[in-house]
Amino acid sequence: MIVNTPGTATWLRRFGTAAGPRQHLVCFPHAGGAASGFSGWRRGLPADVELLAVRYPGREDRITEPFMADMDAMAAAISADLAPLLDRGLVLFGHSMGAALAFEVALLLERRHGRGPDLVVVSGRGGPGTGGRELPKDDDESVVAFARSLDHANAAVYDNEDLRPLLLPALRADLRVIRNHTPRPGRTVGSPLAIYVGDRDPDVTVPEAHAWSRASTGASSLKVFPGGHFYLAESEASVLADLSARLRDVRADSAVRQGS
């Protein structure tokens, strides 16, 4: 279901309902990913948490819209849609490219509205200043080889002649977004950061993930899960259990601050 509340009709999709939600968890997909990838998370989250995911252009129900190549432009549009949720328990979760985008959105919210999300979870991506691996060229074979290196078990989908033309353009476009984005050093958010990474991620080492701790003036913590770059699928139950606990902790901290 696409959110129909003012300001959130374009970029966000809601999964399920939460009666009188006390928190809003907004998920940012990885490169080549889409909002529907988070649809199954609803059943593993607290009942009063509203689950939303960011709808990137050029895929699913935005298939007719052109891809975007600039992360700053994406962050500006998404932050405008999220601003109304700032005083309603906003938490961001981003995986891989989504982690970088979620961080940029948190920066913009803080700069433009004087406050950021209650928590930002950055997953499967090295922190600012860690460089990262070389990205592939735009040709099909290079992009597919890159996808295989991250998720060999499921990369056979790119051999499907019917699916390949649907999947490759989104992945190629998102890799351009990453390639065009140069994080400016030394920027920090006031929001606390939770850092997630798989212990066998071929793209991100644990020390590279831990570098995110330098990007927040608030608290930060690191959680390592069993699995590769897409450990979110391999360790989904553990991820949602840890995330749910963090959501409850953030809510309790917020209640204490409001009561003080």
N, C-alpha and C positions, 0 to 999 in steps of 0.2 A: 504493500500500500504506500502510495506517495503521500507525504505529509501535506495537508491542506491549510495548515495554519499560516497566518501572514508571514511573509519573508522566508518561508522554507519550502515553497512549492517546487523549486527548480533543482536544488542540489541534494536534498535529503529524502530518504525513503524510510518509513517506519515499518518494523516487523512485529506483528502482534500488537496487543494493546496493554497498557498498564493503567489501571484505574487510579486516577489521582497520582501520577508519577512523582516521586520525590527526587529522582535523579534521571539524567539523560546521558546515555552512553552513545557517543557518535564514533563510528568506525570508518577508517580510511583504508581502502583496498591497496594491494600491492600493484606493481606495474603489470599491465595486462589484465588485472582483476576487475571485478565489478561488485556492486552493492550486494547482489544476491549471495555472494560468498559468505556473508555473515548471517544469513537467514536462520540457520540452525542454532545460533547462539541463544535465541529467545528462551528456550526451555532450560538453559543452564544458568540463567541470571535470576537475581531476586525479583519477585513478582512486581515490586513497585519501581523497578528501573525500566525506563523506556529505551528500547534499542533502536537506533537509527544508523544508517550507513550512507556514505557519500556516493552519489551517482555521478560518475565521470562521464563527460560527453563522448559520443561515438560508439556507445555500446548499450545493450539491453534496450530499455525504453527511451534512451536518448540516441539510438542508432543513427538517426538522420542528421544529428548535429555534428559539426566538424570537431575533430580532436583539438585540444589545446596544447601548445608547445611551451608555455611559460608558467612555471610553478608560482611565481609571484602573482600573476593574474588569477590563477586558480585559487590561491589562498585568499586574495581580496574578495572574490565572489563568495567563497564558502564562509569566510568570517562574517560577512554581512548577513548571511542567513542564520548564523549561529548566535549572533549578538543578543537576540531576544531570550536566549536560554541561559545567559550568564548568571542570572539571579535565581535559576531553577535547578541548580545542581548539575553543572555541565562537566563531563569527563570525556576526553578524547583518547582514542586508541588508533594507532597507525602502524601498519606492517610494511616493512621494506620501503619502497617509495612513499607509501602512506605515512610512515614515521616522519620522514622529512617534511611532508606536506602538513601533517598535524602540528609539527613544531612551528612552521611558518604561520599557521593560522593562530596558534596560541600567542605568538609574538604580536601579530596584528591586533588581536582582541585586547591584549594588554595595553598596546600603544594607543589604540583609538578609543577604548572604553574605560581605561584605568584599572582593569582587572582581567585576569585570565581565567582559564578553566580551573576547576578544583583539583584536577589531576590530569597529567598527560602521560600516556603509556606509549613508549617508543619500542618497537619490536623488529627484530631481524634486520637492523641497519646499524652501521658504525656511526659513532658520534661525530660531531663537527671536527674537522681537522684530521680525520683518519684516512682520508684519501679515497679508499675503495678500489675495487678491481676495475680493470679496463673494460669499457662497455663495447658491445659488438658494433660492426658496421650495419648499415640499413638493409643489406641484402637478406633474402629469406633464409638462406642456409646459415649465415652468421647468427641471426636472431634465434633460429631454432636450436643451434648448438649451444647458445647461451642458456636458453630455457632448459635444455637437457642437463646442463651442468648444475643447475639449481635443483631440479626435480626430475631425476632420470626415471623414476618409477612411473610417473604420470605423463611423461613427455611424448608418449606414443600418440597422444591425441593430435599432435601436429602432423602425423602421418596420414590422418584421415583427410581425403581430398575434399570432402564436403565441409569439414570444420576449419581446416587450415585457413581458407580465405576470410573466415569470420574472426579468427583468433589473432592472427599475425598483425593486422593493422593496429589493433589496440596496443599490443605489446610493443611494437615498433614505435608508435607515437609516444608511449610513456617512457621508453628508453631515451627518446629525444628530450623529454622534459627533464629527466635526470641529468643528461649530458649538458643541457643548457643552464642548469642551475648551479651556481657557485655560492655556497653558504658564506656569508660574511663572518670572519672570525670574531670571537669575543662576545657574541650576542648571547644573552641569557634571558630566561623567563623566570618569573617569580613563582610560577606553579611548581608543585612537586613533580618529580619525574619517576616513573617506574620503568625499568629497563628490562625487556624480555629478549631472550636469545636461545636458539637451539644449540645443544652441545656439539653437534656435528654439522653445523652450518658451513657450507663450502664458501660462502660469500662474506661472512662476518665472524671474526674471532671474538671470544669472550672479552679480552682486553679492549678490542675496538668498540664493542657495544658499551662497555663500561665508561668509555670516554664521554658518553652523554651526561655523566654526572657533573661535568664541568659546565654544562649548558643551563643549569638552573641555580638560582640563589636560594631556592627552597631545598627541602629534603630530596634525596634520591636513593633508590635501592635497585639492586640487580637480582634477577631471578633467571636461572638457567634451567631449561626444560630438555628432556630427551627428544632428539630429533634433528632433522636438517633444517634447510631454509624454510620449509613449510611445516615446521614442528606444530603449528596451530592445528593441523589435521591429526597428526600423530598423537598429540598430547592434549586434545581438546578438553577432556574432562578436567585435567589438572589445571589447564589455563583458565577455564571458567571458574573453577573453585578458587584459585588465587585471585582472579580479577574480582569476583564477588566479595571476597573478604576485604579487598582494598576499597571497593565501593562503600562497604559498610563503615570502614574506618574513616574514610573521607567524610562521610555523612556525619559521623559522630564528632569529628573534629570541627566541622562547620557548625554544628549545633552548640558546641562549647563556646566557639568564638562569638556566635550571635547572642549567647546568653551572658557573655562577660561584659 
